[in-house]
């Protein structure tokens, strides 16, 4: 066991430094995200659930089928590159 801080190898601190940096980033982004996120955005936001939107869509479609009405809504699910859409300029400005 190293007796002095100088004797520790840098790799020993990687996990701690990572946790500190990510916590700082999360706290900074929380303030901004609450102001810019639309109320219909439910995925990956604390207190909201994507299943709410799925349930709403299912209920709408079931209601339309029961009343035998012509379709009056459209459901769009866009899964294409869902995680490749980060706007880096905005992220840098927010930080």
N, C-alpha and C positions, 0 to 999 in steps of 0.2 A: 504494500500500500504506500503510495507516494506521501511523503511528509509535507511537501510544499506544493502550492498551486502550480508553480513553474514546472514541476515534475510530471504533471498530467499531460497526456497526449491530447491534441486538439479533438480527436475523434470522440473522446469521452464526453465532450460538451455538445456534440452535434444535436442530440435529441433535445436537450434543454434549450439550446439556442433556437432550434426549429419551433418548439412549442411557444417560446416567447414571441418570436416574430409573427407566427400565425395568429396568436391571440391579439397582438397589436393590430394586424390587418383586419381581422374580423371585427374588432371594436370600431375601427375607423369606417369600415364599409357599412355597418349596421345603420349608422346615422344617415348615410346617403341613400341606401336602398329603400328605407321607409318612405322617403320623399319621392322617389322616381318610379317605384314599382307600381304597376296598375293593380287595382283591387281584384281583377280577374286572374292575376298570376298567383297561383297557389303552390306550385311545386317548389320544394327546397326553401321554404320560408317558415320560420318558427311560428306556430300557432295556426298555420294553414295546411291544407292537405290536398294533393292532386285528386284524391278520391272524391272530394266534394264536386269538382267539375265533372268527373266521370258519372257520378250519381245523378247530377242535374241533367246531363245529356240523356242518360237512360230514361229518366222520368219524363222528359219532354217527348222523346220518341214513343214511349209507351202510351202517354196521354193522347198523342196524335193518332196512334193506331186504334185506341179504344173509341175515340169519337169519329173515326173514319173520315177525318178531314184530309184535304189535300196537303201535301208537305208544305210547311211554312218555315222551316228552319233547315239549316245545313250544319253538319258537324265536320269540322276539319281537324285532323290530327297530323301534325308535322313532326315526324321523328327524324327527319334527315339532318344529320350532323348537329344534333341537339346540343352537343357540348363544344362545338367548334366555332361558336359565334361570339366570342369575347371581343369587345371593342377595346383594344389595348390603349388607344389615346385617352379614352374616357377613364379607364382604370388608373392610368398614370396620373391624370388630373385629380381624380378622387383621392388618391393617396397623398 
